[in-house]
Amino acid sequence: MQLSKILAEIDLEIARLEQARTLLSGDEAPAARKTRKARSTEAAVEAPKRKKKRNLSPEGRKRIAEAVRRRWELQKKAAGK
């Protein structure tokens, strides 16, 4: 389990416990507003985002390989000076 997910679940549990304590103690405190962090952690707990797999075309792969070779050549020339 990821650390951020664990922390988000702990934050949600703390919010639930505070609400239960308020109800049981009989305090007429105004309803607690959700903070940005609470809303974002709820979303993180409910639906983790999955990264879309990115595919490279053979032409794109070739361009990258050529650029890397040129970079290596420049580094070798600079080191030789």
PyMOL Python script that loads the backbone (N, CA, C, O; Angstrom):
from pymol import cmd

cmd.read_pdbstr("""\
ATOM      1  N   MET A   1       0.843  -1.173   0.000  1.00  0.00           N
ATOM      2  CA  MET A   1       0.000   0.000   0.000  1.00  0.00           C
ATOM      3  C   MET A   1       0.892   1.242   0.000  1.00  0.00           C
ATOM      4  O   MET A   1       1.908   1.279   0.695  1.00  0.00           O
ATOM      5  N   GLN A   2       0.525   2.226  -0.756  1.00  0.00           N
ATOM      6  CA  GLN A   2       1.322   3.435  -0.859  1.00  0.00           C
ATOM      7  C   GLN A   2       1.150   4.289   0.387  1.00  0.00           C
ATOM      8  O   GLN A   2       0.086   4.311   1.006  1.00  0.00           O
ATOM      9  N   LEU A   3       2.214   4.989   0.741  1.00  0.00           N
ATOM     10  CA  LEU A   3       2.206   5.833   1.924  1.00  0.00           C
ATOM     11  C   LEU A   3       1.130   6.910   1.833  1.00  0.00           C
ATOM     12  O   LEU A   3       0.440   7.182   2.815  1.00  0.00           O
ATOM     13  N   SER A   4       0.983   7.521   0.669  1.00  0.00           N
ATOM     14  CA  SER A   4      -0.019   8.579   0.518  1.00  0.00           C
ATOM     15  C   SER A   4      -1.436   8.032   0.710  1.00  0.00           C
ATOM     16  O   SER A   4      -2.302   8.711   1.261  1.00  0.00           O
ATOM     17  N   LYS A   5      -1.660   6.822   0.258  1.00  0.00           N
ATOM     18  CA  LYS A   5      -2.983   6.212   0.412  1.00  0.00           C
ATOM     19  C   LYS A   5      -3.260   5.901   1.885  1.00  0.00           C
ATOM     20  O   LYS A   5      -4.378   6.088   2.364  1.00  0.00           O
ATOM     21  N   ILE A   6      -2.242   5.427   2.595  1.00  0.00           N
ATOM     22  CA  ILE A   6      -2.391   5.134   4.027  1.00  0.00           C
ATOM     23  C   ILE A   6      -2.710   6.422   4.787  1.00  0.00           C
ATOM     24  O   ILE A   6      -3.611   6.455   5.626  1.00  0.00           O
ATOM     25  N   LEU A   7      -1.952   7.488   4.480  1.00  0.00           N
ATOM     26  CA  LEU A   7      -2.188   8.764   5.155  1.00  0.00           C
ATOM     27  C   LEU A   7      -3.584   9.302   4.857  1.00  0.00           C
ATOM     28  O   LEU A   7      -4.235   9.864   5.738  1.00  0.00           O
ATOM     29  N   ALA A   8      -4.036   9.134   3.640  1.00  0.00           N
ATOM     30  CA  ALA A   8      -5.372   9.599   3.270  1.00  0.00           C
ATOM     31  C   ALA A   8      -6.444   8.843   4.055  1.00  0.00           C
ATOM     32  O   ALA A   8      -7.420   9.438   4.512  1.00  0.00           O
ATOM     33  N   GLU A   9      -6.260   7.545   4.206  1.00  0.00           N
ATOM     34  CA  GLU A   9      -7.225   6.754   4.972  1.00  0.00           C
ATOM     35  C   GLU A   9      -7.219   7.143   6.442  1.00  0.00           C
ATOM     36  O   GLU A   9      -8.273   7.174   7.078  1.00  0.00           O
ATOM     37  N   ILE A  10      -6.044   7.440   6.988  1.00  0.00           N
ATOM     38  CA  ILE A  10      -5.953   7.875   8.383  1.00  0.00           C
ATOM     39  C   ILE A  10      -6.678   9.205   8.560  1.00  0.00           C
ATOM     40  O   ILE A  10      -7.414   9.386   9.530  1.00  0.00           O
ATOM     41  N   ASP A  11      -6.471  10.140   7.626  1.00  0.00           N
ATOM     42  CA  ASP A  11      -7.150  11.437   7.700  1.00  0.00           C
ATOM     43  C   ASP A  11      -8.662  11.271   7.664  1.00  0.00           C
ATOM     44  O   ASP A  11      -9.381  11.941   8.405  1.00  0.00           O
ATOM     45  N   LEU A  12      -9.142  10.388   6.812  1.00  0.00           N
ATOM     46  CA  LEU A  12     -10.585  10.157   6.747  1.00  0.00           C
ATOM     47  C   LEU A  12     -11.114   9.565   8.046  1.00  0.00           C
ATOM     48  O   LEU A  12     -12.188   9.948   8.511  1.00  0.00           O
ATOM     49  N   GLU A  13     -10.375   8.643   8.630  1.00  0.00           N
ATOM     50  CA  GLU A  13     -10.797   8.015   9.881  1.00  0.00           C
ATOM     51  C   GLU A  13     -10.817   9.042  11.008  1.00  0.00           C
ATOM     52  O   GLU A  13     -11.725   9.030  11.839  1.00  0.00           O
ATOM     53  N   ILE A  14      -9.828   9.927  11.047  1.00  0.00           N
ATOM     54  CA  ILE A  14      -9.798  10.981  12.070  1.00  0.00           C
ATOM     55  C   ILE A  14     -11.022  11.873  11.929  1.00  0.00           C
ATOM     56  O   ILE A  14     -11.645  12.229  12.930  1.00  0.00           O
ATOM     57  N   ALA A  15     -11.373  12.239  10.704  1.00  0.00           N
ATOM     58  CA  ALA A  15     -12.549  13.084  10.482  1.00  0.00           C
ATOM     59  C   ALA A  15     -13.820  12.381  10.953  1.00  0.00           C
ATOM     60  O   ALA A  15     -14.692  13.008  11.554  1.00  0.00           O
ATOM     61  N   ARG A  16     -13.924  11.090  10.683  1.00  0.00           N
ATOM     62  CA  ARG A  16     -15.109  10.334  11.126  1.00  0.00           C
ATOM     63  C   ARG A  16     -15.185  10.276  12.649  1.00  0.00           C
ATOM     64  O   ARG A  16     -16.256  10.448  13.230  1.00  0.00           O
ATOM     65  N   LEU A  17     -14.034  10.032  13.294  1.00  0.00           N
ATOM     66  CA  LEU A  17     -14.014   9.945  14.749  1.00  0.00           C
ATOM     67  C   LEU A  17     -14.362  11.290  15.398  1.00  0.00           C
ATOM     68  O   LEU A  17     -15.077  11.327  16.399  1.00  0.00           O
ATOM     69  N   GLU A  18     -13.862  12.386  14.836  1.00  0.00           N
ATOM     70  CA  GLU A  18     -14.190  13.707  15.373  1.00  0.00           C
ATOM     71  C   GLU A  18     -15.682  13.984  15.240  1.00  0.00           C
ATOM     72  O   GLU A  18     -16.293  14.558  16.142  1.00  0.00           O
ATOM     73  N   GLN A  19     -16.260  13.584  14.135  1.00  0.00           N
ATOM     74  CA  GLN A  19     -17.699  13.788  13.937  1.00  0.00           C
ATOM     75  C   GLN A  19     -18.489  12.947  14.937  1.00  0.00           C
ATOM     76  O   GLN A  19     -19.466  13.430  15.510  1.00  0.00           O
ATOM     77  N   ALA A  20     -18.084  11.708  15.152  1.00  0.00           N
ATOM     78  CA  ALA A  20     -18.771  10.838  16.105  1.00  0.00           C
ATOM     79  C   ALA A  20     -18.655  11.397  17.517  1.00  0.00           C
ATOM     80  O   ALA A  20     -19.619  11.352  18.281  1.00  0.00           O
ATOM     81  N   ARG A  21     -17.492  11.919  17.869  1.00  0.00           N
ATOM     82  CA  ARG A  21     -17.284  12.495  19.203  1.00  0.00           C
ATOM     83  C   ARG A  21     -18.200  13.693  19.408  1.00  0.00           C
ATOM     84  O   ARG A  21     -18.787  13.853  20.479  1.00  0.00           O
ATOM     85  N   THR A  22     -18.323  14.534  18.390  1.00  0.00           N
ATOM     86  CA  THR A  22     -19.185  15.705  18.479  1.00  0.00           C
ATOM     87  C   THR A  22     -20.641  15.279  18.688  1.00  0.00           C
ATOM     88  O   THR A  22     -21.355  15.865  19.502  1.00  0.00           O
ATOM     89  N   LEU A  23     -21.063  14.276  17.963  1.00  0.00           N
ATOM     90  CA  LEU A  23     -22.443  13.798  18.102  1.00  0.00           C
ATOM     91  C   LEU A  23     -22.698  13.200  19.478  1.00  0.00           C
ATOM     92  O   LEU A  23     -23.752  13.434  20.070  1.00  0.00           O
ATOM     93  N   LEU A  24     -21.739  12.428  19.993  1.00  0.00           N
ATOM     94  CA  LEU A  24     -21.917  11.767  21.279  1.00  0.00           C
ATOM     95  C   LEU A  24     -21.835  12.742  22.446  1.00  0.00           C
ATOM     96  O   LEU A  24     -22.526  12.562  23.448  1.00  0.00           O
ATOM     97  N   SER A  25     -21.014  13.756  22.333  1.00  0.00           N
ATOM     98  CA  SER A  25     -20.857  14.703  23.438  1.00  0.00           C
ATOM     99  C   SER A  25     -22.034  15.667  23.527  1.00  0.00           C
ATOM    100  O   SER A  25     -22.211  16.318  24.556  1.00  0.00           O
ATOM    101  N   GLY A  26     -22.832  15.772  22.490  1.00  0.00           N
ATOM    102  CA  GLY A  26     -24.013  16.621  22.514  1.00  0.00           C
ATOM    103  C   GLY A  26     -23.701  18.067  22.213  1.00  0.00           C
ATOM    104  O   GLY A  26     -24.582  18.921  22.318  1.00  0.00           O
ATOM    105  N   ASP A  27     -22.472  18.364  21.840  1.00  0.00           N
ATOM    106  CA  ASP A  27     -22.119  19.734  21.479  1.00  0.00           C
ATOM    107  C   ASP A  27     -22.828  20.098  20.188  1.00  0.00           C
ATOM    108  O   ASP A  27     -22.882  19.315  19.240  1.00  0.00           O
ATOM    109  N   GLU A  28     -23.360  21.283  20.177  1.00  0.00           N
ATOM    110  CA  GLU A  28     -24.029  21.757  18.976  1.00  0.00           C
ATOM    111  C   GLU A  28     -23.056  22.574  18.146  1.00  0.00           C
ATOM    112  O   GLU A  28     -23.308  23.742  17.850  1.00  0.00           O
ATOM    113  N   ALA A  29     -21.967  21.969  17.779  1.00  0.00           N
ATOM    114  CA  ALA A  29     -20.975  22.658  16.964  1.00  0.00           C
ATOM    115  C   ALA A  29     -21.474  22.679  15.521  1.00  0.00           C
ATOM    116  O   ALA A  29     -22.159  21.756  15.080  1.00  0.00           O
ATOM    117  N   PRO A  30     -21.125  23.737  14.788  1.00  0.00           N
ATOM    118  CA  PRO A  30     -21.528  23.763  13.378  1.00  0.00           C
ATOM    119  C   PRO A  30     -20.890  22.600  12.633  1.00  0.00           C
ATOM    120  O   PRO A  30     -19.833  22.100  13.016  1.00  0.00           O
ATOM    121  N   ALA A  31     -21.546  22.184  11.572  1.00  0.00           N
ATOM    122  CA  ALA A  31     -21.044  21.049  10.789  1.00  0.00           C
ATOM    123  C   ALA A  31     -19.637  21.364  10.287  1.00  0.00           C
ATOM    124  O   ALA A  31     -19.370  22.449   9.768  1.00  0.00           O
ATOM    125  N   ALA A  32     -18.777  20.421  10.450  1.00  0.00           N
ATOM    126  CA  ALA A  32     -17.386  20.616  10.023  1.00  0.00           C
ATOM    127  C   ALA A  32     -17.317  20.672   8.508  1.00  0.00           C
ATOM    128  O   ALA A  32     -17.885  19.835   7.806  1.00  0.00           O
ATOM    129  N   ARG A  33     -16.602  21.684   8.021  1.00  0.00           N
ATOM    130  CA  ARG A  33     -16.434  21.800   6.584  1.00  0.00           C
ATOM    131  C   ARG A  33     -15.257  20.956   6.160  1.00  0.00           C
ATOM    132  O   ARG A  33     -14.262  20.845   6.875  1.00  0.00           O
ATOM    133  N   LYS A  34     -15.378  20.372   5.008  1.00  0.00           N
ATOM    134  CA  LYS A  34     -14.273  19.588   4.477  1.00  0.00           C
ATOM    135  C   LYS A  34     -13.216  20.527   3.923  1.00  0.00           C
ATOM    136  O   LYS A  34     -13.524  21.482   3.209  1.00  0.00           O
ATOM    137  N   THR A  35     -11.984  20.246   4.259  1.00  0.00           N
ATOM    138  CA  THR A  35     -10.894  21.059   3.731  1.00  0.00           C
ATOM    139  C   THR A  35     -10.506  20.532   2.359  1.00  0.00           C
ATOM    140  O   THR A  35     -10.957  19.468   1.933  1.00  0.00           O
ATOM    141  N   ARG A  36      -9.668  21.289   1.681  1.00  0.00           N
ATOM    142  CA  ARG A  36      -9.210  20.826   0.374  1.00  0.00           C
ATOM    143  C   ARG A  36      -8.498  19.499   0.499  1.00  0.00           C
ATOM    144  O   ARG A  36      -8.669  18.604  -0.329  1.00  0.00           O
ATOM    145  N   LYS A  37      -7.695  19.382   1.548  1.00  0.00           N
ATOM    146  CA  LYS A  37      -6.932  18.154   1.730  1.00  0.00           C
ATOM    147  C   LYS A  37      -7.879  16.966   1.929  1.00  0.00           C
ATOM    148  O   LYS A  37      -7.656  15.891   1.372  1.00  0.00           O
ATOM    149  N   ALA A  38      -8.912  17.160   2.707  1.00  0.00           N
ATOM    150  CA  ALA A  38      -9.850  16.067   2.959  1.00  0.00           C
ATOM    151  C   ALA A  38     -10.541  15.644   1.672  1.00  0.00           C
ATOM    152  O   ALA A  38     -10.711  14.451   1.419  1.00  0.00           O
ATOM    153  N   ARG A  39     -10.941  16.616   0.858  1.00  0.00           N
ATOM    154  CA  ARG A  39     -11.601  16.261  -0.393  1.00  0.00           C
ATOM    155  C   ARG A  39     -10.644  15.542  -1.330  1.00  0.00           C
ATOM    156  O   ARG A  39     -11.017  14.568  -1.984  1.00  0.00           O
ATOM    157  N   SER A  40      -9.410  16.026  -1.393  1.00  0.00           N
ATOM    158  CA  SER A  40      -8.459  15.403  -2.309  1.00  0.00           C
ATOM    159  C   SER A  40      -8.072  14.011  -1.824  1.00  0.00           C
ATOM    160  O   SER A  40      -7.850  13.116  -2.639  1.00  0.00           O
ATOM    161  N   THR A  41      -7.988  13.814  -0.506  1.00  0.00           N
ATOM    162  CA  THR A  41      -7.628  12.492  -0.006  1.00  0.00           C
ATOM    163  C   THR A  41      -8.775  11.511  -0.212  1.00  0.00           C
ATOM    164  O   THR A  41      -8.536  10.330  -0.462  1.00  0.00           O
ATOM    165  N   GLU A  42     -10.018  11.981  -0.111  1.00  0.00           N
ATOM    166  CA  GLU A  42     -11.149  11.095  -0.370  1.00  0.00           C
ATOM    167  C   GLU A  42     -11.116  10.609  -1.812  1.00  0.00           C
ATOM    168  O   GLU A  42     -11.339   9.430  -2.085  1.00  0.00           O
ATOM    169  N   ALA A  43     -10.840  11.509  -2.714  1.00  0.00           N
ATOM    170  CA  ALA A  43     -10.782  11.129  -4.120  1.00  0.00           C
ATOM    171  C   ALA A  43      -9.635  10.159  -4.363  1.00  0.00           C
ATOM    172  O   ALA A  43      -9.758   9.235  -5.167  1.00  0.00           O
ATOM    173  N   ALA A  44      -8.526  10.367  -3.673  1.00  0.00           N
ATOM    174  CA  ALA A  44      -7.364   9.489  -3.856  1.00  0.00           C
ATOM    175  C   ALA A  44      -7.662   8.094  -3.329  1.00  0.00           C
ATOM    176  O   ALA A  44      -7.208   7.102  -3.899  1.00  0.00           O
ATOM    177  N   VAL A  45      -8.419   8.013  -2.247  1.00  0.00           N
ATOM    178  CA  VAL A  45      -8.731   6.706  -1.674  1.00  0.00           C
ATOM    179  C   VAL A  45      -9.725   5.960  -2.547  1.00  0.00           C
ATOM    180  O   VAL A  45      -9.603   4.751  -2.744  1.00  0.00           O
ATOM    181  N   GLU A  46     -10.711   6.681  -3.071  1.00  0.00           N
ATOM    182  CA  GLU A  46     -11.776   6.025  -3.821  1.00  0.00           C
ATOM    183  C   GLU A  46     -11.327   5.528  -5.192  1.00  0.00           C
ATOM    184  O   GLU A  46     -11.632   4.396  -5.567  1.00  0.00           O
ATOM    185  N   ALA A  47     -10.615   6.349  -5.934  1.00  0.00           N
ATOM    186  CA  ALA A  47     -10.266   5.973  -7.298  1.00  0.00           C
ATOM    187  C   ALA A  47      -8.811   6.337  -7.606  1.00  0.00           C
ATOM    188  O   ALA A  47      -8.523   7.472  -7.984  1.00  0.00           O
ATOM    189  N   PRO A  48      -7.907   5.389  -7.446  1.00  0.00           N
ATOM    190  CA  PRO A  48      -6.516   5.700  -7.790  1.00  0.00           C
ATOM    191  C   PRO A  48      -6.375   5.895  -9.298  1.00  0.00           C
ATOM    192  O   PRO A  48      -6.984   5.174 -10.088  1.00  0.00           O
ATOM    193  N   LYS A  49      -5.568   6.873  -9.683  1.00  0.00           N
ATOM    194  CA  LYS A  49      -5.389   7.160 -11.104  1.00  0.00           C
ATOM    195  C   LYS A  49      -4.363   6.202 -11.684  1.00  0.00           C
ATOM    196  O   LYS A  49      -3.344   5.905 -11.061  1.00  0.00           O
ATOM    197  N   ARG A  50      -4.644   5.737 -12.859  1.00  0.00           N
ATOM    198  CA  ARG A  50      -3.725   4.852 -13.561  1.00  0.00           C
ATOM    199  C   ARG A  50      -3.149   5.596 -14.750  1.00  0.00           C
ATOM    200  O   ARG A  50      -3.861   6.291 -15.476  1.00  0.00           O
ATOM    201  N   LYS A  51      -1.850   5.438 -14.935  1.00  0.00           N
ATOM    202  CA  LYS A  51      -1.204   6.108 -16.053  1.00  0.00           C
ATOM    203  C   LYS A  51      -1.467   5.342 -17.337  1.00  0.00           C
ATOM    204  O   LYS A  51      -1.452   4.112 -17.368  1.00  0.00           O
ATOM    205  N   LYS A  52      -1.705   6.090 -18.378  1.00  0.00           N
ATOM    206  CA  LYS A  52      -1.941   5.484 -19.676  1.00  0.00           C
ATOM    207  C   LYS A  52      -0.598   5.080 -20.269  1.00  0.00           C
ATOM    208  O   LYS A  52       0.364   5.845 -20.215  1.00  0.00           O
ATOM    209  N   LYS A  53      -0.533   3.905 -20.823  1.00  0.00           N
ATOM    210  CA  LYS A  53       0.695   3.431 -21.443  1.00  0.00           C
ATOM    211  C   LYS A  53       0.921   4.213 -22.736  1.00  0.00           C
ATOM    212  O   LYS A  53       0.017   4.377 -23.555  1.00  0.00           O
ATOM    213  N   ARG A  54       2.147   4.686 -22.891  1.00  0.00           N
ATOM    214  CA  ARG A  54       2.466   5.477 -24.077  1.00  0.00           C
ATOM    215  C   ARG A  54       3.303   4.619 -25.019  1.00  0.00           C
ATOM    216  O   ARG A  54       4.288   4.006 -24.606  1.00  0.00           O
ATOM    217  N   ASN A  55       2.911   4.584 -26.260  1.00  0.00           N
ATOM    218  CA  ASN A  55       3.623   3.805 -27.269  1.00  0.00           C
ATOM    219  C   ASN A  55       4.417   4.728 -28.168  1.00  0.00           C
ATOM    220  O   ASN A  55       3.945   5.799 -28.549  1.00  0.00           O
ATOM    221  N   LEU A  56       5.630   4.305 -28.505  1.00  0.00           N
ATOM    222  CA  LEU A  56       6.491   5.082 -29.381  1.00  0.00           C
ATOM    223  C   LEU A  56       6.528   4.419 -30.743  1.00  0.00           C
ATOM    224  O   LEU A  56       6.632   3.197 -30.853  1.00  0.00           O
ATOM    225  N   SER A  57       6.441   5.228 -31.767  1.00  0.00           N
ATOM    226  CA  SER A  57       6.537   4.679 -33.113  1.00  0.00           C
ATOM    227  C   SER A  57       8.003   4.364 -33.411  1.00  0.00           C
ATOM    228  O   SER A  57       8.894   4.928 -32.775  1.00  0.00           O
ATOM    229  N   PRO A  58       8.260   3.482 -34.357  1.00  0.00           N
ATOM    230  CA  PRO A  58       9.653   3.179 -34.713  1.00  0.00           C
ATOM    231  C   PRO A  58      10.421   4.420 -35.181  1.00  0.00           C
ATOM    232  O   PRO A  58      11.616   4.549 -34.917  1.00  0.00           O
ATOM    233  N   GLU A  59       9.738   5.319 -35.868  1.00  0.00           N
ATOM    234  CA  GLU A  59      10.393   6.556 -36.313  1.00  0.00           C
ATOM    235  C   GLU A  59      10.787   7.420 -35.124  1.00  0.00           C
ATOM    236  O   GLU A  59      11.882   7.981 -35.086  1.00  0.00           O
ATOM    237  N   GLY A  60       9.896   7.522 -34.170  1.00  0.00           N
ATOM    238  CA  GLY A  60      10.183   8.309 -32.971  1.00  0.00           C
ATOM    239  C   GLY A  60      11.336   7.722 -32.180  1.00  0.00           C
ATOM    240  O   GLY A  60      12.191   8.451 -31.677  1.00  0.00           O
ATOM    241  N   ARG A  61      11.356   6.407 -32.072  1.00  0.00           N
ATOM    242  CA  ARG A  61      12.441   5.716 -31.367  1.00  0.00           C
ATOM    243  C   ARG A  61      13.776   5.979 -32.059  1.00  0.00           C
ATOM    244  O   ARG A  61      14.799   6.176 -31.404  1.00  0.00           O
ATOM    245  N   LYS A  62      13.753   5.978 -33.393  1.00  0.00           N
ATOM    246  CA  LYS A  62      14.968   6.215 -34.173  1.00  0.00           C
ATOM    247  C   LYS A  62      15.467   7.652 -33.969  1.00  0.00           C
ATOM    248  O   LYS A  62      16.667   7.875 -33.811  1.00  0.00           O
ATOM    249  N   ARG A  63      14.547   8.622 -33.972  1.00  0.00           N
ATOM    250  CA  ARG A  63      14.933  10.022 -33.752  1.00  0.00           C
ATOM    251  C   ARG A  63      15.583  10.200 -32.385  1.00  0.00           C
ATOM    252  O   ARG A  63      16.586  10.902 -32.253  1.00  0.00           O
ATOM    253  N   ILE A  64      15.009   9.564 -31.373  1.00  0.00           N
ATOM    254  CA  ILE A  64      15.558   9.673 -30.022  1.00  0.00           C
ATOM    255  C   ILE A  64      16.945   9.045 -29.965  1.00  0.00           C
ATOM    256  O   ILE A  64      17.858   9.614 -29.367  1.00  0.00           O
ATOM    257  N   ALA A  65      17.109   7.883 -30.579  1.00  0.00           N
ATOM    258  CA  ALA A  65      18.411   7.206 -30.579  1.00  0.00           C
ATOM    259  C   ALA A  65      19.475   8.073 -31.257  1.00  0.00           C
ATOM    260  O   ALA A  65      20.602   8.165 -30.771  1.00  0.00           O
ATOM    261  N   GLU A  66      19.120   8.706 -32.375  1.00  0.00           N
ATOM    262  CA  GLU A  66      20.071   9.575 -33.077  1.00  0.00           C
ATOM    263  C   GLU A  66      20.440  10.785 -32.225  1.00  0.00           C
ATOM    264  O   GLU A  66      21.603  11.188 -32.192  1.00  0.00           O
ATOM    265  N   ALA A  67      19.475  11.357 -31.549  1.00  0.00           N
ATOM    266  CA  ALA A  67      19.736  12.514 -30.695  1.00  0.00           C
ATOM    267  C   ALA A  67      20.660  12.136 -29.537  1.00  0.00           C
ATOM    268  O   ALA A  67      21.544  12.905 -29.162  1.00  0.00           O
ATOM    269  N   VAL A  68      20.448  10.949 -28.977  1.00  0.00           N
ATOM    270  CA  VAL A  68      21.295  10.492 -27.873  1.00  0.00           C
ATOM    271  C   VAL A  68      22.723  10.266 -28.371  1.00  0.00           C
ATOM    272  O   VAL A  68      23.683  10.619 -27.686  1.00  0.00           O
ATOM    273  N   ARG A  69      22.867   9.680 -29.556  1.00  0.00           N
ATOM    274  CA  ARG A  69      24.210   9.465 -30.116  1.00  0.00           C
ATOM    275  C   ARG A  69      24.928  10.794 -30.330  1.00  0.00           C
ATOM    276  O   ARG A  69      26.109  10.923 -30.010  1.00  0.00           O
ATOM    277  N   ARG A  70      24.204  11.796 -30.879  1.00  0.00           N
ATOM    278  CA  ARG A  70      24.801  13.119 -31.072  1.00  0.00           C
ATOM    279  C   ARG A  70      25.224  13.724 -29.740  1.00  0.00           C
ATOM    280  O   ARG A  70      26.284  14.341 -29.640  1.00  0.00           O
ATOM    281  N   ARG A  71      24.406  13.548 -28.733  1.00  0.00           N
ATOM    282  CA  ARG A  71      24.730  14.076 -27.401  1.00  0.00           C
ATOM    283  C   ARG A  71      25.981  13.407 -26.854  1.00  0.00           C
ATOM    284  O   ARG A  71      26.851  14.076 -26.297  1.00  0.00           O
ATOM    285  N   TRP A  72      26.078  12.084 -27.011  1.00  0.00           N
ATOM    286  CA  TRP A  72      27.266  11.370 -26.537  1.00  0.00           C
ATOM    287  C   TRP A  72      28.522  11.863 -27.260  1.00  0.00           C
ATOM    288  O   TRP A  72      29.579  12.031 -26.651  1.00  0.00           O
ATOM    289  N   GLU A  73      28.386  12.092 -28.574  1.00  0.00           N
ATOM    290  CA  GLU A  73      29.535  12.592 -29.342  1.00  0.00           C
ATOM    291  C   GLU A  73      30.002  13.946 -28.818  1.00  0.00           C
ATOM    292  O   GLU A  73      31.200  14.187 -28.673  1.00  0.00           O
ATOM    293  N   LEU A  74      29.047  14.822 -28.537  1.00  0.00           N
ATOM    294  CA  LEU A  74      29.404  16.148 -28.016  1.00  0.00           C
ATOM    295  C   LEU A  74      30.067  16.037 -26.644  1.00  0.00           C
ATOM    296  O   LEU A  74      31.007  16.773 -26.344  1.00  0.00           O
ATOM    297  N   GLN A  75      29.580  15.122 -25.819  1.00  0.00           N
ATOM    298  CA  GLN A  75      30.167  14.932 -24.493  1.00  0.00           C
ATOM    299  C   GLN A  75      31.599  14.400 -24.605  1.00  0.00           C
ATOM    300  O   GLN A  75      32.486  14.817 -23.861  1.00  0.00           O
ATOM    301  N   LYS A  76      31.810  13.472 -25.546  1.00  0.00           N
ATOM    302  CA  LYS A  76      33.156  12.913 -25.737  1.00  0.00           C
ATOM    303  C   LYS A  76      34.118  13.994 -26.222  1.00  0.00           C
ATOM    304  O   LYS A  76      35.260  14.059 -25.769  1.00  0.00           O
ATOM    305  N   LYS A  77      33.654  14.847 -27.148  1.00  0.00           N
ATOM    306  CA  LYS A  77      34.482  15.929 -27.653  1.00  0.00           C
ATOM    307  C   LYS A  77      34.821  16.905 -26.530  1.00  0.00           C
ATOM    308  O   LYS A  77      35.964  17.346 -26.415  1.00  0.00           O
ATOM    309  N   ALA A  78      33.829  17.245 -25.701  1.00  0.00           N
ATOM    310  CA  ALA A  78      34.043  18.179 -24.609  1.00  0.00           C
ATOM    311  C   ALA A  78      34.997  17.598 -23.567  1.00  0.00           C
ATOM    312  O   ALA A  78      35.787  18.338 -22.981  1.00  0.00           O
ATOM    313  N   ALA A  79      34.937  16.300 -23.327  1.00  0.00           N
ATOM    314  CA  ALA A  79      35.826  15.663 -22.355  1.00  0.00           C
ATOM    315  C   ALA A  79      37.242  15.560 -22.866  1.00  0.00           C
ATOM    316  O   ALA A  79      38.187  15.535 -22.078  1.00  0.00           O
ATOM    317  N   GLY A  80      37.404  15.501 -24.180  1.00  0.00           N
ATOM    318  CA  GLY A  80      38.724  15.361 -24.797  1.00  0.00           C
ATOM    319  C   GLY A  80      39.512  16.667 -24.828  1.00  0.00           C
ATOM    320  O   GLY A  80      40.723  16.644 -25.049  1.00  0.00           O
ATOM    321  N   LYS A  81      38.862  17.785 -24.617  1.00  0.00           N
ATOM    322  CA  LYS A  81      39.526  19.101 -24.692  1.00  0.00           C
ATOM    323  C   LYS A  81      40.477  19.313 -23.561  1.00  0.00           C
ATOM    324  O   LYS A  81      41.113  20.364 -23.478  1.00  0.00           O
TER     325      LYS A  81
END
""", "prot")
cmd.dss("prot")
cmd.show_as("cartoon", "prot")
cmd.util.cbc("prot")
cmd.orient("prot")
